Amino acid sequence: MSKGKLVVVTGVGMRKAVRLFQNTDASDHIDYGGQKFKLNAAAGASIELGGAGHSVYMVGSNEAYLKHLDENLVQGSSRFAVVDLLDREATSGLARDLTELAECTNSDLHIVHYGGVSEVKVELPDNNVFLDPWRTPPTAITDVIASNTVTLLNLLQELRDTLHNQAMTKVVIITAVAAKRTARFHGLDAIQKAACHAMARSLAIDLTRENIFVTEVMPGMTDTGFYDSEATFTAMSQAGREYGYEWSEETFPLFSSRKVGQAVRFAIDTDAHVRELSLIPYGQFPHLGA
């Protein structure tokens, strides 16, 4: 595909760094307000897409973070909006803005969707998603599934006429390798990503004939701040030992959110329908069993 597309990226955010791992990409540790922050996968995608010459419209829940990304990290033409995609009326307003922007710039609109546990309102023990079944709050399951799937379907339905009026659309959904194969303590994480994985497969079957091409990008362990807490780090280290991996803080395998962004950029730019793409950092156990 040619350069210079309009791409809306959902779920864009970052979080304060609590732990700085040694075996990762230091370029993802950005300065904000005198502290180190880490970018999530959607932020990494926004940066990579902007660097590739696309116009990026970032959607997230924290205006200050979005503004910082817009002004300092995303190259070229970028915009942002705080929108709760679980709110149908708010999503409808976003869809109108996107449609007007696409018409004004004579651009086709493409979608990169990311939903995650960071938007969950249920309090998790030790702020940790990797829990054994006895400590997993059942009410969190509803939240994480909605954050991944309801948000996307709301946006797609509100953009239906817009997408049908253009020659083709690419929809890239960021899930995780845990969507296909779980591991110990991965119940809540696997549930949320497996739901989105099933949705991606269903959408691909239903929408390809309408020239809406769905890609699923499944990354492994990414240095987004997700693994910074002691409880999460301990749980993941124990899960690694189940496969014979003895990780320390110095060897814990992570890669940059911009690596995920590069995969997203490939799916958007390549002149083909990429159905699935998985990537993990060097040294992570083979989540997909290969």
N, C-alpha and C positions, 0 to 999 in steps of 0.2 A: 504494500500500500504506500501511497505517496505521503510525504511529510505534511505537517501543518494541519492536523485534525483537531477538532474540539473534543476533549475527553473530560468527562465528569468522574472524579475519583471520590468515593464515599469512605467514611470511617477514618479520615485523616487525623492523626494525633501524634503526641509524643509524651514521654513521662520522665520525671526526674530520675537520674541515675543514682542508685543506692550502692551498686557494686560495679567496679570496672574490671571486667574480665581481661585476661592477658591474651587469650587465643581467639581474637576476634578483630574486626575492622575498627580501628580507632577513629576513622573518618566519620563514623556515625555518632560520635559523642560530641554534640554541639553545645555551644555556650548560650545560655539564655538566663537573663536575670542574675548573672554572676554565678550560676551553677551549671553543672553538666546535665544534659538531657539526652535521651535516646529516642530515635524516630521509630514509629511503627511501620508496618509493611506498606500501608497506603501512602504515608509520607514519602517513603523511599520510592514508590511508584510515581508519585507526583514530581519528584526531583528528576528522575530518569526521563519521564515523558517531556517535561519542560526542556531538559537538555537536548532532547531529540527534535525540538522544534514544534512540538504540539502546544496548543492552547489548553491550559489546565484549569478546571473549575473544581476546587477542593471543597468538600463537604465534611463537616465534623461537628463536635459538640463544645469545643473550647475556642472562643473567638481570638483570644490573645495568642494562642499557639498557632492558629491558622494565619493570623496577621504576620507573625514572625516568619513563618515558612514562606508566605507570599512575598514579603519584602526582602528576605535575606537568602533564601535557598533555592526557590523555584525560578529557573531562568525563563526569560521570554514573557509571553502574555499569560498572566494567571489571575484568577479571581477566587473568592472564597465566600462561603455562607455557612452560618450555623443553622442546621435543620435537623429536627428529629424525624427520621424517616419512618418511625412507627406512627407518627401523626399524619393521617391521610391528607388533611387540609394543608398542612405545612408542605408536604411532599408535592401536592398539586401546585402550590405556589412556586416551588423550585422548578418543577417541570415547565411551567409557563416561562420562567426566566431563561431556562436552558433553550427552549424552543425559539424564543425571541433572539437570543444570542446567536444561535445557529443560523437563523434567517439573516440577521444583520451582517454576519461574517461570511455568509454563503458557504457554510461548513456542514459536513455531516457530523452527527453527534455519536460518540462511542462512550461506553460505560466501563469503569473499573470499580468493582464492589468489594468492600472489605467490612466484615462485621466481626466483633470480638467481645471477649469477656469483660473488657474495660468499661463497656457501657452497661454492664449488669448492675442492677440496683440492690440485689440481695447481697447481704454481707457474707463473705466467704471466710471460713476459719483461717486465721493467719494471713489473710489476703492471698490465698493460695488456691489455684484451680486444680492442682494435682492432689486429689484427696482419695482416701480409701472410701468404699461405699458407705461405711457407717458414719462418716463425717460429712458426706456430701448433702447439702441442703436441697431437697427435692424441688423447692420453688425456684431454685436457680436454673433448673433445666428449661423451664418455660421461657425465662429471660434470655438465655444464651441462644436458644433456637430462634426466637423472634428476632434477636439482634442480627443473626446471620441470614435469615430467610424472608421474614415478613417485610423487612426493610427493602430488600431487593424487589420483591414482587410489587410492593406499593409503587416503587419508582418505575418499574417496567410498565405497569398498567397505566400510570399517569402519562407516560411518554409514548403510549401505543401509536397514536396518530402520527406523531413526529417521526418515529422509527419506520413506520410503513410508508412515509412520504419520501424517504431517502433510498438510494440505490442499495445500500448495504449497511449493516451495523455490526460492530464487534462488541461483545460483552465478556469481560474478563473477570472471573470470580476468584478471589484469593481465599483458599481454604488452608489445608495443612496436610502433611503426609499422614497424620493421625486420623484423617478422614477415612482412610482405607484400611489401615492396620493399627490397632491400638496397642498399648503397652501398660505395664503396671502403673496404677494411680492415674491413668489417663481418662477415666470414665467421663467426667464432665467435659473435658476438652474434646474427646473423641465424639461425644454425642453432638456437640454444637457443629463440629466440622463435618461429621458424617451426614447430618441433616442438610447442610449446604452442598455437600458432594452429591447427594441424591437429587437435590433440586437442580444442580448444574446439569446432571445427566438427563433429567426429564426435560429441562428447558431446551437442551441441545436437540433432542428428538423432536420436540414440538415446534421449535422456531426456525430450524435450519431451512425449511422449505419457504419461509418468509424472508429469507436473506438476512436473518439475525443469527450470527455465528457465535456460539458460546464456547469459551475457553476456561478451563479450571487450572489455576496455578497452585501447586501444593508444595509449599516450602517446609523445610525442617526447622531446626532450632535457630532462631533469629534473635540477635541482640537488641531487643526492643525495650528492655527493662522488665520483661515478663518473668525472667529467671533470676532477678536480682535479690528477691527476698530469701531469707535463710530457709524458710519452710519449703519454698519452691525448689531452690537449689538442692536441698537435702533429698526431696522426693525424686527429682530427676536423676540425681547421682545414684540413688538406690535402684531406680528403674534401669539405669545403664549397667549396674552390676549384674542384673538378671541375664544380660547378654555377654557378660565377661569383660565389661569396660570399667576400668577403675579411674574415674575422673576426679581431678582436683580443681581448685579455682584457676590454676594455671593452665590446665589442659582441657577444661570444659569446652566442647566444640560448639561454636556459634559463628554465624556469619552476619553480614550487614543487611539491613533492610533494603539497601540499594541493590543488593544481589537479587532480591525478590523483584525490585523495580525493573531490573534489567530483563528478567523473564517476562514481566508484564509488557515491557516495551517491545520485546521480540514478538509477542503474540499480536500486539496492535499493528506493528510495522510490516511483518512478513506478509507476502502476497499468497497466503494460504490460510485455511482454517485449522488452527492448532487446537486440538480437542483437550489434551491434558499435557501438563508439563510439571514434573516434580524435580526438586533440587534440595540437597542437604549439604551442610558444611562437612569438610573433611574431618573424619573421626567420629561422626555420629553413627550410632548403630543403624543398620539397614532397615528402616521403618517399614518399607514395602516388601520386605522379605527377600530382596534380591542382593 
